[in-house]
Structure formats: structure tokens, C-alpha cells
Amino acid sequence: MDVDWWGSRTVIRGRAILAAGATVCILSAGAGSTRAEEIEKKFRIGFAIGGYSISDEQHSTSANVRTLLKPNGEFDSFFQDPRNDLGAFSDFGLQPQAGLMLSATYAFTRLWYLEGSVGVRRGDVGNVELQSQFFGAVTTIEQPFNFTVFNIDGGTIRQVPVQLTAGVRFRPKAAFNPFLCGGIGYSFNSFEPSDELNQLSVDLDRSSGGFRSINQSGGTFNAALPAVNLSGITVDVENAPEWHIGGGFEYTFARQWAFVFDTRYTVYSGKFTMTVNGSNELGISVPSDQRFLTDPDAFGPFGGIEISSGGLVDGGSLAPAPGFPDADCGAITPVNCQFTGPKDGVKDPGIYYIHAGSVRYDNISLHLGVRYTF
């Protein structure tokens, strides 16, 4: 199981702010007796390690509800997505990343400098959400749908950002020296799919399925449309230009050496896009919005894709229903069986949804490192 050592986006930002504040206080207290290295008309090189918190994601649509209104605007009812609500905890997107950065800087004056940098970072593409209601799954009048959630490991993205940054230092003679910076750059990106994602794509290419819409009562699926050939997963990993702003501080701790804290907000023009069967999703999700009952699209169509021969995942197996211990659940047409048995290594037919989409590379980064003045 992958471990997200970097934590949630909220946690990383909160901890970064606390760490930076504590560091500033400590360094400020000890900066009175140390002076900064003179850098005017000099070159510097730097090395830093850091982390990146990606700011975009595609929220799961499995808990969506469409509110239906009467012609006079009063509430009438709602139309709910049939999938398991637990899928709402899995968002598709680029996970927090760790990386390295090398930089070369030339100071035109004591205040102003120009920096060129190149880095490398990598992180997971997680939570490609797949849900299926397998044939034989137990349903009731109170719970007419019974979907199982599977989160597929998406793979790994690697990015090589190249940046040109101008900056200004505010205390050129002091050991503790805050700065602001801004610039432009370009990121070279590549993607390595996981074995799970590759296998899912192969299984989609080998499958055919028919769309099954949810009826207007919202309690069952309509009959499936004729099956058509499905297509697998495609990924577009755009290289992308960007602009960035940031700030931080230097602290001179020895002759020619300075500690650097650098944080930046970077905005890219490109996106990471994953499609399933030529779309952002397999199936059609219920949107989270409002419609009048008289609107022609009030009830969709919304629904999943029925794969009746084979399947995309092994969700379990058929077992005799209560009261029928001798039922032959291995028959071509099983009778008195329910899909409650253990996994058996066979991929199972059912009604499927898969959720993916597009996310931007925009991020907040934090780097800690050193600079050496020649």
C-alpha cells in the first residue's frame, strides 16, 4: 500500500507556515552578530530539497444529487447518483510530490539578482475510481443499488521544471535576508502507468458494453442498450509553460554559505488528462445541480455501462442464497444464487462506472537548501 508521507494539502500548508515562522524567529534572534556575504557582481550556486502541494483535483461524482423543482420553483424531489457514497472520499488528481532543485544565480546589485534553476520531482497519480454493481448483488426496496468501490493506482508522474526567476533582497548587509521573487518557466513531464491501470486498459479494450440508464423513479436501471466495443485508457501528459511568484529568506551561517527557505506559487497553462473509453468517465454521472421537472434533461439519461461477458475486476463470486444451500452457482444460468462469495480470480460481469478527468499542474512549493557564493 502506498503511504502518503506528505499528508493532506491543508496539513502541508499549515505545517509549512508554522515551520517557517519558527525558523524566522530563531534566525532573527541570532542574526545580530553575523553579516551577509557580499554578492554584488558575483555568481552563486544552490541546492535544495522540497515538496509540492498540487492545488487541482477532480472530486468524485458518486455522491451527487440533482434537485428537482416544480414549475413554480418549489422543491419536488431529488435524483441521486446510484453509486456507493464511499467513493466520494477518493478524488482523482496528482498527489503531493517530493523533489530536488539546482540553481545558479548572478547578482547585478546587492539587492537584485537573476536565477536560473532546474529541478526534478515525482509523485503518484492516485484514485482512479471504479465502481461496479455485480450481477447477483443483493438489493432491496430500501437499497435498490449495491455498488462496490475500487480505487485503482493511477501510476507515477515525473516533472522536470526549468525556471528563470528575478528576485530582490531587502537586507543585503544582514545575515537574515528576506526576499521576493517572480519569473517564468517550463515543465517537461512524463508518466508511468501502474500495472493495475495497464491491466484495466487492456480489459476495457477487450470488452463490449451497453449503456443502462436509471429510470425516472430512480430505483432501478432500464434495460441495456445494444453492446458496443469499449476502448481503454489514454493519458495526455502535456509539457507546459508557467509563471510563478514567491518569497522566502536567506541566512548566512558561514563565509560564502547561506541557508535558504524558498516558497513559490506556480501557475501552468497545461493539464494532465486521463480519459476512459474516450471520455472523462465510463458511464454518465448524475450532476450536482438543480432542474425543473419540465426541463427535457431533468432525468438524464444517467447510468452505467453493462458488461455482461467477462468484466473489469474480480469483485467476488456467486454463493447459494439463504435457504438454498444446494444451489448450483457454477451453472451457466445460476438460480437462487447471490454475489456474496469470496474472490475467485475471475473478473465479474456487472454495471460499471470509472471516474478520471483533467487536472492542472498548479502547485505551492516549499524548498530548503543552501547557496554558495564564489
VMD Tcl script that draws the C-alpha trace (Angstrom):
set ca {
  {0.00 0.00 0.00}
  {1.34 3.45 -0.90}
  {1.92 5.79 2.02}
  {1.16 9.48 1.55}
  {4.05 10.73 3.74}
  {3.41 14.29 2.82}
  {-0.11 14.38 4.28}
  {-3.12 16.35 3.14}
  {-2.87 19.65 1.30}
  {-4.23 21.51 4.32}
  {-1.78 19.86 6.69}
  {1.26 20.55 4.49}
  {0.41 24.23 4.18}
  {-0.27 24.62 7.90}
  {2.94 22.86 8.91}
  {4.97 24.80 6.38}
  {3.72 28.12 7.77}
  {4.45 27.06 11.36}
  {7.93 25.78 10.45}
  {8.77 28.93 8.53}
  {7.56 31.16 11.37}
  {9.58 29.29 13.97}
  {12.68 29.37 11.78}
  {12.33 33.10 11.17}
  {12.10 33.79 14.90}
  {15.15 31.65 15.72}
  {17.31 33.07 12.94}
  {16.26 36.65 13.62}
  {17.29 36.28 17.24}
  {20.78 35.15 16.29}
  {21.38 37.37 13.29}
  {22.69 40.42 15.05}
  {26.36 39.39 15.17}
  {26.63 37.92 11.65}
  {26.82 39.77 8.37}
  {25.77 38.62 4.92}
  {28.25 37.65 2.23}
  {28.79 40.38 -0.35}
  {27.18 39.07 -3.56}
  {27.18 42.06 -5.94}
  {28.61 41.08 -9.37}
  {29.12 37.52 -8.15}
  {27.81 34.09 -9.11}
  {26.17 31.70 -6.66}
  {25.08 28.08 -6.90}
  {22.39 26.42 -4.83}
  {20.93 23.05 -3.96}
  {17.55 22.46 -2.30}
  {15.09 19.72 -1.44}
  {11.39 20.37 -1.26}
  {7.79 19.41 -1.65}
  {4.94 20.39 -3.93}
  {1.26 20.56 -2.99}
  {-0.91 20.29 -6.13}
  {-3.94 22.58 -5.97}
  {-6.28 20.94 -8.53}
  {-8.31 17.72 -8.34}
  {-11.43 16.10 -9.76}
  {-13.92 15.33 -7.00}
  {-15.75 12.03 -7.13}
  {-19.26 12.31 -8.56}
  {-20.60 9.24 -6.76}
  {-22.46 11.23 -4.09}
  {-24.04 13.74 -6.50}
  {-27.70 14.69 -6.14}
  {-29.81 16.61 -8.67}
  {-32.58 18.64 -7.04}
  {-35.85 18.66 -8.98}
  {-38.15 21.68 -8.79}
  {-41.79 22.17 -9.67}
  {-42.62 24.75 -12.39}
  {-43.28 27.34 -9.66}
  {-39.80 26.82 -8.21}
  {-40.84 24.78 -5.17}
  {-38.92 21.65 -4.21}
  {-40.40 18.44 -5.63}
  {-37.85 15.65 -5.20}
  {-34.27 14.70 -5.94}
  {-32.49 12.35 -8.30}
  {-29.47 10.63 -6.74}
  {-26.44 9.01 -8.31}
  {-26.76 5.24 -7.71}
  {-23.18 4.53 -6.72}
  {-21.76 3.86 -3.27}
  {-21.28 7.16 -1.40}
  {-17.95 5.91 -0.01}
  {-16.46 6.70 -3.41}
  {-16.82 10.41 -2.56}
  {-13.71 10.13 -0.37}
  {-11.48 9.41 -3.38}
  {-10.59 12.39 -5.57}
  {-8.74 11.97 -8.86}
  {-5.61 14.09 -9.16}
  {-1.87 14.47 -8.75}
  {-0.74 13.68 -5.23}
  {1.80 15.80 -3.24}
  {5.29 15.43 -4.69}
  {8.88 15.49 -3.42}
  {11.72 16.95 -5.46}
  {15.20 18.43 -5.81}
  {16.30 21.76 -7.31}
  {19.67 23.07 -8.55}
  {20.13 26.80 -9.17}
  {22.68 29.31 -10.45}
  {22.34 32.99 -9.50}
  {24.01 36.23 -10.61}
  {23.55 39.38 -8.54}
  {23.52 42.62 -10.57}
  {23.47 44.68 -7.36}
  {23.31 44.00 -3.66}
  {19.53 43.93 -3.99}
  {18.66 42.49 -7.40}
  {19.57 39.08 -8.79}
  {18.63 36.70 -11.61}
  {18.35 32.96 -11.02}
  {18.19 30.01 -13.39}
  {17.09 26.69 -11.91}
  {16.28 23.14 -12.92}
  {14.62 20.51 -10.78}
  {13.09 17.08 -10.78}
  {10.06 15.91 -8.85}
  {7.76 12.91 -8.88}
  {4.51 11.87 -7.29}
  {1.61 9.48 -7.53}
  {-1.46 9.77 -9.72}
  {-3.99 8.21 -7.39}
  {-7.61 7.25 -7.00}
  {-8.89 6.29 -10.42}
  {-12.30 5.36 -9.02}
  {-14.02 2.26 -10.37}
  {-17.41 1.10 -9.08}
  {-19.47 -1.91 -10.10}
  {-22.79 -3.45 -9.22}
  {-22.08 -7.09 -9.99}
  {-24.73 -9.41 -11.35}
  {-26.31 -11.16 -8.39}
  {-25.50 -8.37 -5.92}
  {-28.09 -8.23 -3.16}
  {-30.53 -5.32 -3.44}
  {-33.71 -4.40 -1.57}
  {-36.57 -1.97 -1.98}
  {-34.94 0.24 0.64}
  {-31.49 -0.10 -1.02}
  {-32.09 -0.67 -4.74}
  {-28.43 -0.32 -5.74}
  {-25.39 -2.17 -4.40}
  {-22.13 -0.83 -5.84}
  {-18.65 -1.80 -4.68}
  {-15.82 0.77 -4.73}
  {-12.35 0.02 -6.16}
  {-9.62 2.67 -6.18}
  {-7.09 1.96 -8.92}
  {-3.49 3.11 -8.55}
  {-3.01 5.51 -11.47}
  {0.79 5.45 -11.71}
  {3.59 7.99 -11.34}
  {4.21 11.38 -12.92}
  {7.72 12.81 -13.22}
  {8.26 16.52 -13.89}
  {11.42 18.46 -14.76}
  {10.75 22.18 -14.17}
  {13.11 24.79 -15.66}
  {12.70 28.32 -14.29}
  {14.09 31.83 -14.83}
  {13.48 33.97 -11.76}
  {14.23 37.58 -10.82}
  {14.43 38.48 -7.14}
  {15.07 41.34 -4.75}
  {16.73 41.09 -1.32}
  {15.72 43.55 1.38}
  {18.62 43.42 3.90}
  {21.75 42.93 1.78}
  {24.19 43.50 4.66}
  {22.37 41.45 7.28}
  {22.69 37.72 7.93}
  {18.92 37.32 7.90}
  {17.81 38.49 4.46}
  {14.17 38.22 3.26}
  {13.47 38.25 -0.49}
  {10.65 38.29 -3.03}
  {10.85 36.72 -6.47}
  {8.91 36.05 -9.65}
  {9.51 34.63 -13.09}
  {8.61 32.21 -15.85}
  {9.42 28.62 -16.66}
  {8.61 25.40 -18.47}
  {7.97 21.88 -17.23}
  {8.89 18.69 -19.11}
  {6.55 15.92 -17.98}
  {6.33 12.15 -18.31}
  {4.03 9.46 -16.96}
  {4.47 5.82 -15.97}
  {1.18 3.93 -15.55}
  {0.77 1.37 -12.80}
  {0.34 -2.32 -13.58}
  {-3.25 -2.03 -12.32}
  {-4.03 0.79 -14.73}
  {-2.41 -1.02 -17.66}
  {-4.44 -4.15 -16.96}
  {-7.67 -2.16 -16.63}
  {-6.98 -0.52 -20.00}
  {-6.36 -3.91 -21.62}
  {-9.58 -5.30 -20.14}
  {-11.56 -2.31 -21.43}
  {-10.14 -2.81 -24.93}
  {-11.24 -6.44 -24.83}
  {-14.75 -5.66 -23.56}
  {-18.06 -4.58 -25.00}
  {-20.86 -2.99 -23.08}
  {-24.28 -1.39 -23.34}
  {-25.46 1.76 -21.58}
  {-28.05 1.18 -18.84}
  {-29.92 4.33 -17.85}
  {-31.58 4.91 -14.48}
  {-35.35 5.09 -14.78}
  {-37.18 8.25 -13.72}
  {-38.24 6.76 -10.40}
  {-34.54 6.45 -9.58}
  {-35.00 2.95 -8.14}
  {-33.74 0.64 -10.89}
  {-31.84 0.56 -14.17}
  {-33.61 0.32 -17.51}
  {-32.71 -2.46 -19.92}
  {-29.27 -2.19 -21.52}
  {-28.81 -0.72 -24.96}
  {-27.05 -2.93 -27.55}
  {-23.43 -3.57 -26.60}
  {-20.62 -1.74 -28.40}
  {-16.87 -2.20 -28.26}
  {-15.21 -0.25 -25.46}
  {-11.79 1.41 -25.63}
  {-9.07 1.63 -22.99}
  {-7.42 4.39 -21.02}
  {-5.39 7.16 -22.65}
  {-3.23 9.72 -20.86}
  {-2.11 13.11 -22.19}
  {0.81 14.49 -20.17}
  {1.34 17.95 -21.62}
  {4.63 19.80 -21.28}
  {3.62 23.23 -20.03}
  {4.86 26.83 -19.70}
  {4.27 28.57 -16.38}
  {4.68 31.74 -14.33}
  {5.46 31.90 -10.64}
  {5.75 34.27 -7.69}
  {7.29 33.60 -4.33}
  {9.45 34.66 -1.45}
  {11.50 33.47 1.47}
  {14.73 34.30 3.21}
  {18.46 33.61 3.29}
  {20.53 33.22 6.44}
  {24.33 33.47 6.27}
  {25.77 30.88 8.63}
  {29.39 30.75 7.38}
  {31.70 32.56 4.98}
  {30.28 32.16 1.44}
  {27.45 29.90 2.65}
  {23.79 30.74 3.25}
  {20.76 28.69 4.26}
  {17.71 29.33 2.00}
  {13.99 28.95 2.63}
  {12.02 29.41 -0.62}
  {8.27 29.07 -1.26}
  {6.52 29.66 -4.60}
  {3.09 29.57 -6.18}
  {3.25 28.32 -9.77}
  {0.52 28.51 -12.43}
  {0.74 26.32 -15.55}
  {-1.14 26.54 -18.84}
  {-1.19 22.77 -19.43}
  {-3.10 19.88 -17.89}
  {-2.75 16.20 -17.06}
  {-5.64 14.36 -18.71}
  {-6.80 10.76 -18.36}
  {-9.71 9.51 -20.47}
  {-11.68 6.25 -20.27}
  {-13.44 4.95 -23.38}
  {-12.77 8.34 -24.98}
  {-14.37 10.39 -22.16}
  {-13.69 11.66 -18.65}
  {-15.75 8.79 -17.29}
  {-17.20 5.40 -18.14}
  {-20.95 5.81 -17.64}
  {-22.79 9.10 -17.14}
  {-22.89 10.58 -13.64}
  {-25.81 12.45 -12.13}
  {-24.69 16.11 -11.86}
  {-24.87 18.07 -8.62}
  {-27.31 20.82 -9.66}
  {-30.96 21.85 -9.95}
  {-33.52 21.33 -12.74}
  {-37.21 21.92 -13.22}
  {-39.34 18.83 -13.75}
  {-40.35 20.26 -17.11}
  {-36.76 20.53 -18.36}
  {-36.17 17.92 -21.10}
  {-32.91 16.75 -19.49}
  {-34.20 16.67 -15.90}
  {-33.84 12.87 -15.72}
  {-30.77 12.46 -17.85}
  {-30.10 9.98 -19.27}
  {-27.72 8.93 -16.48}
  {-26.37 5.47 -15.84}
  {-23.56 2.95 -16.13}
  {-22.16 0.53 -18.70}
  {-23.28 -3.10 -18.50}
  {-20.50 -5.56 -19.29}
  {-22.31 -8.89 -19.48}
  {-19.47 -11.12 -20.66}
  {-16.36 -11.09 -18.52}
  {-15.68 -7.93 -16.53}
  {-13.06 -5.42 -15.36}
  {-12.36 -6.52 -11.76}
  {-12.72 -9.58 -9.56}
  {-15.35 -8.49 -7.05}
  {-16.17 -11.88 -5.52}
  {-18.25 -14.88 -6.54}
  {-21.76 -16.29 -6.51}
  {-22.84 -18.23 -3.42}
  {-26.11 -20.02 -2.55}
  {-28.78 -17.63 -1.35}
  {-30.15 -18.13 2.18}
  {-32.47 -21.10 2.21}
  {-30.93 -22.70 -0.91}
  {-27.75 -24.47 0.27}
  {-27.71 -26.83 -2.73}
  {-27.98 -24.14 -5.44}
  {-25.59 -24.73 -8.37}
  {-23.89 -21.33 -8.57}
  {-21.41 -22.54 -11.16}
  {-24.10 -23.26 -13.72}
  {-24.31 -21.35 -16.98}
  {-27.55 -19.81 -15.71}
  {-27.31 -19.94 -11.90}
  {-30.52 -19.93 -9.90}
  {-31.03 -18.98 -6.23}
  {-27.53 -17.50 -6.00}
  {-26.23 -14.20 -4.66}
  {-22.99 -12.35 -5.31}
  {-21.71 -12.70 -1.75}
  {-18.92 -15.24 -2.12}
  {-15.12 -14.69 -1.87}
  {-12.94 -13.54 -4.76}
  {-12.20 -16.40 -7.13}
  {-9.69 -14.90 -9.57}
  {-12.31 -14.35 -12.28}
  {-13.34 -10.88 -13.43}
  {-17.03 -10.41 -12.98}
  {-19.83 -9.02 -15.15}
  {-21.86 -6.12 -13.89}
  {-22.76 -2.45 -14.34}
  {-19.58 -0.35 -14.30}
  {-18.55 3.27 -13.75}
  {-14.99 4.67 -13.93}
  {-14.06 8.25 -12.99}
  {-10.99 10.13 -14.24}
  {-10.64 13.57 -15.92}
  {-8.25 16.54 -16.25}
  {-6.24 18.35 -13.58}
  {-3.85 21.29 -13.77}
  {-0.25 21.17 -12.57}
  {-0.62 24.36 -10.46}
  {1.12 23.99 -7.11}
  {2.53 25.58 -3.98}
  {6.14 24.56 -3.38}
  {8.46 24.78 -0.39}
  {12.24 24.31 -0.63}
  {15.00 24.21 1.95}
  {18.60 24.40 0.79}
  {21.94 26.21 0.68}
  {23.69 28.70 -1.60}
  {27.43 29.13 -2.12}
  {28.96 32.43 -3.28}
  {32.06 32.36 -5.49}
}
mol new
graphics top color blue
foreach p $ca { graphics top sphere $p radius 0.5 }
foreach p [lrange $ca 0 end-1] q [lrange $ca 1 end] { graphics top cylinder $p $q radius 0.2 }
display resetview
